[in-house]
Amino acid sequence: MDNHASSFRCGYVAIAGEPNVGKSTLLNALLGQKLSIVTKKPQTTRQRVVGILNREDAQIIFLDTPGLLDPQYLLQEKMLTSARLALADADVILILSEVQKGGELSPRVEEELKRPSAAGARRILVLNKVDTIHREEVLPLIEQFSKRKTFTDIVPVSASKGENLDRLLSVIVQALPEHPPYYPQDIVSEAPERFFAAELIRETIFEKFREEIPYSTAVEIREFKERETGAAYILADVIVERKSQKGILIGHRGESLKAVGVGARAKIEQFLGKPVFLELFVKVGREWRASEQWLNQLGYNPKG
């Protein structure tokens, strides 16, 4: 790399947009591996997730952010703060929008783009899910957004199908400043393994339950140990807001919680590349989403 040090580029790229437009799917596709949890439900991502893509010519530090929304309770306020901090840190902002939404961005996204903290970054509009419309419909959308002169580039992609991602990466690299890498070039994230274990447990809950249960649930890793056999032992509490939710999550004779454990363990084993022994317990943290103390304990305390 020494021969190319002068042309090496490195910087932070925030992925932002409304809930459920495919931000985490895009991050995973760009990295070529699953780092950010993905479900069909909106507001799955609660904290920014750092994903690092190392190339010969660049180190791209992606920041996957919670969806931009109008907060209804304290947890959502923290989620919005987390997204804003990522936008303020970014050298490049990817605004993700679905092609089905047409040539408009939501009022919340428009408002965040106008904030002074996001003013210094270069902005790229990513029109996602182009595989869901006819090709001839894409160009008019690009032209409509181009008239605004808000974005340095507009790139149509399909994150789920992997379409046009090479083009997007090329545009991102060109927008980054020339700079040596910030991180060692053999890591893909700065977050510890216990963070990803908690996220994969939470993803499994999102997949297996409906209504309010997923949104009323948080996961706290109490123990994460490497055993002499090479396996990992993980003890985790699943926090719910009410006693009735605890009963639903545990299920008849513990069957529902057991199913969560089986599904989550398989995901964690795949992520860690080693056997995992997973123990789950359910605890009531009354109205934890509105409690500053609980949110701090669970790590939902974004700091600049």
C-alpha positions, 0 to 999 in steps of 0.5 A: 500500500505504501506505493499508493499512499498518496491516492489512498482514500478513507472516511466515514459513510453514513447510510440514512433514510426512513425506516425499512428502506433497506439500509441494513440490507445495503450495508451487508451487501456492500460488505459482502457479509452479514453485520447488521440485523435485518427483518421485515419490520421497521425500526429494527436498527436501534443503534449505529452499526459500524461496518468497515470495507477494506480495499486496495485503494480505500477503507470505507467506514460505513455507519448504518443508522436507525431510520429517521422518524418523529420520535414517540418515546425516549428510545426513539429519541435516542435512536434519532440522536444516534442517526444525527451523530452519524450524519455529523461524523460522516464525510459522505452521506448516503440517503437511501430511498425506495423507488416506489416512493417516487421523486420525493423524500419524507419531511423528516429526511428533508429536515435532517438534511437541512441541519447544519451538522450534516452540511459538510458531507457530500451527499449521494442519493441511493434509489433502492429496489430498482428490481421492483419497477420497470427499467424505463421508470428509473430515468425519470426519477433520477431526472426529478431528483437531479433538478434539486441539485441536493446530491453530488450523485444519484445511483439506482441499486437493488441491495437485495439483488446486489445490482449496481453496487460496484458502481455505488462503491466507485462513486463512494470512493471518489467522494472520500478524502485522501487519508490513510486508514483509520482502522487495522485493515483486517477488521470489519467492525469496531463493535465487540462480539457480545454486541452482535450476539445481542443483536442476533438474539433480538433479530430472532425475536423480531422474526418469531413474534408479532405486534408489540413484542419485538419493539418492547424487547431488548437484550442484555448479555450478562456473560460471554465466555470462551471455554477451553473447548473453544466454544462460547458460553453466552448468558443473556437476559431478554428485557420486556416491559410488562409481565404479560409480555414475559408470558408470551415470550416464554410461551407454553412450557417455555416452548417459545423462548426455546425456539428463540434460543435455537434460532439465535444460537444457530445465527451466533454460531455462524457469525462467530464460527464456533460452537455456542452454548446459549442460555436465555432468561426473560426479565421485566423492565417496566416501561424500559423504553421510557426510562433513562436508567434502563436505556443507559444500562442497555447501551442506548446512550449515543454520545458525540 
